[in-house]
Amino acid sequence: MKNLLKSLFFLALVCSATTHANDLKIFTDVSRATNEVRVYLQNISKKPYVVLTKNLTVELSGNTLTLSPDRHVLVLNQQMVMLKEDLSYYGAVTLNPGETTYVHRPNVGLKTEEEKVLKYKIQAKWATLHGVWGGNTQTLF
C-alpha cells in the first residue's frame, strides 16, 4: 500500500508539471530581410508560466525540429541523477496570461519550400526539477 501511495504521489507530481499545448502556443514568422525563421511563445492559459528562450538545443529528425534544453546528468552509485541547471543560461521568462516572448536565435534555419514541424519540448521531470512550463507544443513553418 505504501508503494502504491508513493507511485500515485509521483504520478500526480509529474502530471502537475506537464501541461498541454493548449497552455502554450508556438508560432513563427519570417524576416523579410534575411528569410530567417523567428520563433515566438505565447501563454494562452489563465495562469503564469516560466518558459525558456535561449540556448536551446535543436534536434532534427526528418522534417521535425525540436527545441529543448540540454539535460545534464551525473552517474552516482550506478544511478543517473539529473542535475539542476542555471535557468539564467536558458533565458527563463515568466509569461503571464496573454503575454508573448521570442526564442533568442533558435537556429532553425531559413524558410524553405518544404514544410517543417517545429516543436518546443520540455520534459516533465526536467520541468518539475526547475519549476518551468513542461510539455510540448508545435507548429508548421
C-alpha positions in Angstrom: 0.0 0.0 0.0 2.8 2.4 0.9 4.5 1.8 -2.6 1.1 2.4 -4.3 0.8 5.8 -2.5 4.3 6.7 -3.4 3.6 5.8 -7.1 0.4 7.9 -7.1 2.2 10.9 -5.5 4.9 10.7 -8.1 2.4 10.4 -10.9 0.5 13.5 -9.6 3.7 15.4 -9.3 4.7 14.7 -12.9 1.2 15.4 -14.2 1.1 18.8 -12.4 4.3 19.9 -14.1 3.3 18.6 -17.6 0.9 20.9 -19.4 -0.7 20.6 -22.7 -0.3 22.5 -25.9 -3.5 24.5 -25.0 -1.4 26.3 -22.3 1.4 27.5 -24.6 1.4 28.3 -28.2 4.4 28.4 -30.5 4.4 30.3 -33.8 6.8 31.7 -36.3 7.3 34.4 -38.8 10.0 35.0 -41.4 12.3 38.0 -41.6 11.8 39.8 -45.0 15.4 40.9 -44.9 17.2 37.6 -44.2 14.5 35.0 -44.7 15.4 33.7 -41.2 12.6 32.0 -39.2 11.8 33.7 -35.9 10.1 31.8 -33.1 7.6 33.0 -30.5 5.9 31.6 -27.5 2.6 32.8 -26.2 0.9 31.9 -22.9 -2.7 31.1 -23.9 -3.7 29.8 -20.4 -5.1 31.5 -17.4 -2.0 31.2 -15.2 1.6 32.4 -15.5 4.3 30.0 -16.8 8.1 30.2 -16.9 9.4 29.4 -20.4 12.9 29.0 -21.8 14.1 31.4 -24.5 17.8 30.9 -25.0 20.5 28.3 -25.7 18.0 25.6 -26.6 19.3 22.5 -28.4 17.8 21.9 -31.8 17.3 18.3 -32.7 16.5 17.4 -36.3 14.5 14.2 -37.1 13.1 14.0 -40.6 11.2 17.2 -41.2 10.8 17.9 -37.5 12.9 20.4 -35.5 12.7 20.1 -31.7 13.8 22.9 -29.3 14.7 21.6 -25.8 17.2 22.3 -23.0 20.2 20.1 -22.6 19.8 17.5 -19.9 22.9 17.0 -17.8 23.2 14.0 -15.5 25.7 12.6 -13.1 26.1 8.8 -12.6 26.3 8.3 -8.9 26.2 4.9 -7.3 25.2 3.4 -10.6 22.2 5.7 -10.9 21.6 8.7 -13.2 21.0 11.9 -11.3 19.5 14.8 -13.2 21.4 17.9 -12.4 19.7 21.2 -11.7 20.7 23.8 -14.2 21.2 27.6 -14.1 17.9 28.9 -15.5 19.6 32.2 -16.5 21.6 30.3 -19.1 18.3 29.3 -20.7 16.8 32.9 -20.6 13.9 31.9 -18.3 11.0 34.3 -18.8 7.7 34.4 -16.8 4.8 34.8 -19.2 1.5 35.9 -17.7 -1.7 35.0 -19.5 -1.8 36.5 -22.9 1.9 37.6 -23.0 4.2 36.6 -25.8 8.0 36.3 -26.0 10.5 35.3 -28.6 13.1 32.5 -28.6 16.5 34.1 -29.0 18.5 32.8 -32.0 16.7 29.4 -32.3 18.9 28.3 -35.2 16.1 26.6 -37.1 17.4 27.9 -40.4 16.0 29.7 -43.3 12.5 29.4 -44.7 12.4 26.8 -47.5 9.7 25.5 -49.8 9.5 22.3 -47.7 7.0 22.5 -44.8 8.6 21.5 -41.5 7.3 20.9 -38.0 8.8 23.0 -35.1 8.4 21.6 -31.6 9.1 23.2 -28.3 9.5 20.4 -25.8 10.4 20.4 -22.1 10.4 17.0 -20.4 8.2 16.7 -17.4 10.9 15.6 -15.0 13.2 18.5 -16.1 10.3 20.9 -15.8 9.4 19.8 -12.3 13.1 20.0 -11.1 13.4 23.5 -12.5 9.9 24.9 -11.9 9.2 25.8 -15.5 6.5 25.0 -18.0 6.7 21.4 -19.1 5.1 19.6 -22.1 5.3 20.2 -25.8 3.7 22.4 -28.4 4.3 22.5 -32.1 3.6 24.4 -35.3 4.2 24.1 -39.0 6.6 26.5 -40.8 
